[in-house]
Amino acid sequence: MRIYLEVEVRRVLCRRCGKVKQEKFPWLADNPFYTKRFAWYVGRRCREGAVKDVARELRLDWKTVKALDKEYMAEQLRRMGVPGPKAIGIDEISIRKGHTYRIVVSDLVRKRPIWFGGEDRSEQSMDMFYQWLGVKKAAGIKLAVMDMWRAFEKSTMKNAPKAAILYDKFHVMRHLGKALDTVRKHEYKRLSGKDRSYIKGQKYTLLSRKENLSLDGRRALKKLLGANKRLNTAYLLSRRK
């Protein structure tokens, strides 16, 4: 049932600053057309369903539901306080086209994000996280997992000197794949005739995981590695655990 409250809001003259101010009601949400109690209800509903579905259920605009949900989440973060993580994961997320990034930091022990911000993915933006966390809690970080982005590493070494830095496997394997493909290109240019024919058209055979190859693909890979010693060496190095 939809309930409407009509409230008279008074305007008062502040004796301290001499300005006219509007009376504040602590039970109103940031959107003055709704109470905080209703905002918390919307937030709890959004934990169980999509914003669009909650908006349809409550007969509200989805932008209104999204704003109330954000107010609810901000209050949950305020009550929880600043965390003291021991292991963190650092990554960036693109928020729009044109290489506009923000940094996301997660608590790997509690398995949840704890910070989102910065202006880009620079060292200065990464420093903003550690400033928010505080010197004492930053010193308590024992492990920082990140990609091989130098700005994240430099900021972490400066602000959390006790933290061990671990590169995530995805980015390590991507660099190894690029190095392997570089060797393949060099070998293709260096060789000619029959030796070159073994390499031609085998890029994805070489870069794919062996267990994902078909029977014909595995045969082609075996033939390729047997015919080219340099590619065989590069392939074995890229597959080391």
Secondary structure, DSSP 8 states (H G I E B T S, - for coil): ----------EEE-TTT--EEE---TTB-SSTTSBHHHHHHHHHHHTTS-HHHHHHHHT--HHHHHHHHHHHHHHHHHHH-S---SEEEEEEEEEETTTEEEEEEEETTTTEEEEEE-SSSSHHHHHHHHHHH-HHHHHT--EEEE-S-HHHHHHHHHH-TT-EEEE-HHHHHHHHHHHHHHHHHHHHHH--HHHHHTTTT-HHHHHS-GGGS-HHHHHHHHHHHHH-HHHHHHHHHHT--
